[in-house]
Amino acid sequence: MFESPPYSTYPSGHATESHLVALLLQQLLFDGRGCASQTTAFNDWMKQLEVMLRRLAMRIADNRAVAGIHFPFDSEAGECLAKYLRQVIAADRLKPSSANCNVFHWIWQMAVDEWKPPT
């Protein structure tokens, strides 16, 4: 067990980050590759990947509660925050008026291009 931290534990940063990364990795794979046009094998792979990423994010968050650093509610709040931030990121990258839109869109597109679906 670790000592209680001398700062607020709500929401859990580890839970927020792990869930946000899992959601963004899923989005990278979906962007430009509508699942309706993909093979059954690809769709099955995507479903498995989604489950694995979610379980890993939950494990990271749960480990913080097991160690006594967070309460379970801290991790639940971190997951909710990650879902909200994912929506904000998705909405912002589609805004043509955003000052950083072009750079973010370019970086996002490069990441999408790197994540090729399995053949």
Helices and strands as residue ranges (DSSP letters): H 13-30, G 35-37, H 40-66, H 72-93, H 101-114
